[in-house]
């Protein structure tokens, strides 16, 4: 009788933060998050983007603690408008407003 050896397959949890490399990638993610109209989703997306750039470095640039930044950018978080605007700046993006189409 012939025996076969099964190869063990392991899975790694997929993390968007690991594949975001460019300002264009970040801008596309933020456009989707903003179009959803859900602030918690936006804050969580900002957290993913901050992790992609290095949460410790981002926190230093914003003048906040790493833990505080994680908390404010969680799904239950509530970052200040200042923090959100500064994050856009750190990501190399600017906010542009356009009138809604009718």
ZAVEXKOL-927281 format. One record per residue (C-alpha): residue in three letters; x, y, z. Coordinates in steps of 0.5 Angstrom, whole numbers, padded with zeros to 4 digits, always signed. Layout:
ALAXYZ...
***
This chain:
UNK+0000+0000+0000UNK+0003+0007-0002UNK+0003+0012+0003UNK+0002+0020+0001UNK+0005+0026+0005UNK+0001+0032+0006UNK+0004+0038+0006UNK+0002+0043+0011UNK-0001+0049+0009UNK-0001+0055+0013UNK-0005+0062+0012UNK-0003+0069+0014UNK-0008+0074+0015UNK-0009+0079+0010UNK-0007+0086+0012UNK-0008+0092+0007UNK-0003+0096+0011UNK+0003+0091+0008UNK+0001+0093+0001UNK+0000+0100+0001UNK+0006+0103-0002UNK+0005+0110-0006UNK+0001+0116-0005UNK-0004+0114-0010UNK-0005+0107-0007UNK-0007+0111+0000UNK-0011+0116-0004UNK-0015+0111-0007UNK-0017+0108+0000UNK-0019+0114+0003UNK-0023+0116-0003UNK-0027+0109-0002UNK-0027+0110+0005UNK-0030+0118+0004UNK-0035+0115-0001UNK-0038+0110+0004UNK-0040+0116+0009UNK-0039+0112+0015UNK-0034+0116+0020UNK-0032+0110+0024UNK-0030+0106+0017UNK-0026+0112+0015UNK-0022+0112+0022UNK-0021+0105+0021UNK-0018+0106+0014UNK-0014+0112+0017UNK-0011+0107+0022UNK-0009+0102+0017UNK-0006+0107+0013UNK-0002+0110+0019UNK+0000+0103+0020UNK+0003+0102+0013UNK+0007+0108+0014UNK+0009+0106+0021UNK+0005+0108+0027UNK+0011+0110+0031UNK+0013+0115+0026UNK+0006+0118+0025UNK+0005+0119+0032UNK+0012+0122+0033UNK+0010+0127+0027UNK+0003+0128+0030UNK+0006+0129+0037UNK+0001+0124+0040UNK+0003+0117+0043UNK+0003+0111+0039UNK-0002+0108+0043UNK-0007+0114+0043UNK-0006+0114+0036UNK-0008+0107+0035UNK-0014+0108+0040UNK-0017+0114+0036UNK-0016+0111+0029UNK-0020+0105+0031UNK-0027+0103+0029UNK-0029+0106+0036UNK-0024+0112+0036UNK-0026+0119+0035UNK-0020+0123+0032UNK-0020+0130+0032UNK-0021+0134+0026UNK-0014+0137+0027UNK-0011+0129+0027UNK-0015+0127+0021UNK-0012+0134+0017UNK-0005+0132+0019UNK-0005+0125+0017UNK-0007+0127+0010UNK-0001+0132+0010UNK+0003+0126+0013UNK+0001+0122+0007UNK+0003+0127+0002UNK-0004+0129+0000UNK-0009+0135+0001UNK-0016+0135+0002UNK-0020+0138-0004UNK-0027+0140-0004UNK-0032+0140-0010UNK-0040+0141-0010UNK-0044+0135-0010UNK-0047+0134-0017UNK-0055+0135-0017
***
